[in-house]
Amino acid sequence: FRTVPERLWRDVAPLLPVEPPKPRGGRPRVDDRRVLGGILYRLRTGCQWRAIPREFASGPTCHRRFQEWVAAGVFTRAFVGALKRYDRRRGIAW
């Protein structure tokens, strides 16, 4: 099982939106860490969403969550956080 590295997960997990309530039940939500792994796999390989290995989650699930997280600003905030950490450690010549 290919997983998201612990350090990356610690940085991204607090940025993820809270799961919306399901007053009428339904399937349990696929673990966010597995879905993030699928999204990163898709971004690294350039494969189609439906070609994401099932060990992560289904392609449609990964795509739907990717869209939710983009709309919530998760990836923008993660990128800004990474830039700030790098700037503190190495310095960026802005």
Contacts in CASP RR format, 6 or more apart in sequence:
PFRMAT RR
TARGET T0000
AUTHOR 0000-0000-0000
METHOD contacts of the structure
MODEL  1
FRTVPERLWRDVAPLLPVEPPKPRGGRPRVDDRRVLGGILYRLRTGCQWR
AIPREFASGPTCHRRFQEWVAAGVFTRAFVGALKRYDRRRGIAW
1 55 0 8 1.000
2 37 0 8 1.000
2 41 0 8 1.000
2 55 0 8 1.000
2 56 0 8 1.000
3 33 0 8 1.000
3 37 0 8 1.000
4 12 0 8 1.000
4 33 0 8 1.000
4 36 0 8 1.000
4 37 0 8 1.000
4 40 0 8 1.000
9 33 0 8 1.000
9 36 0 8 1.000
11 78 0 8 1.000
11 81 0 8 1.000
11 82 0 8 1.000
12 36 0 8 1.000
12 74 0 8 1.000
12 78 0 8 1.000
13 32 0 8 1.000
13 33 0 8 1.000
15 73 0 8 1.000
15 74 0 8 1.000
15 77 0 8 1.000
15 78 0 8 1.000
16 32 0 8 1.000
16 69 0 8 1.000
16 72 0 8 1.000
16 74 0 8 1.000
17 68 0 8 1.000
17 69 0 8 1.000
17 72 0 8 1.000
17 74 0 8 1.000
19 29 0 8 1.000
30 57 0 8 1.000
30 58 0 8 1.000
30 61 0 8 1.000
30 65 0 8 1.000
32 65 0 8 1.000
34 55 0 8 1.000
34 56 0 8 1.000
34 57 0 8 1.000
35 56 0 8 1.000
35 57 0 8 1.000
35 61 0 8 1.000
35 62 0 8 1.000
35 65 0 8 1.000
37 56 0 8 1.000
38 52 0 8 1.000
38 53 0 8 1.000
38 56 0 8 1.000
38 57 0 8 1.000
38 59 0 8 1.000
38 62 0 8 1.000
39 62 0 8 1.000
39 65 0 8 1.000
39 66 0 8 1.000
39 69 0 8 1.000
41 47 0 8 1.000
41 52 0 8 1.000
41 53 0 8 1.000
41 56 0 8 1.000
42 49 0 8 1.000
42 52 0 8 1.000
42 59 0 8 1.000
42 62 0 8 1.000
42 66 0 8 1.000
49 59 0 8 1.000
49 60 0 8 1.000
49 62 0 8 1.000
49 63 0 8 1.000
50 59 0 8 1.000
50 60 0 8 1.000
51 59 0 8 1.000
52 58 0 8 1.000
52 59 0 8 1.000
52 62 0 8 1.000
56 62 0 8 1.000
57 65 0 8 1.000
69 75 0 8 1.000
83 92 0 8 1.000
86 92 0 8 1.000
END
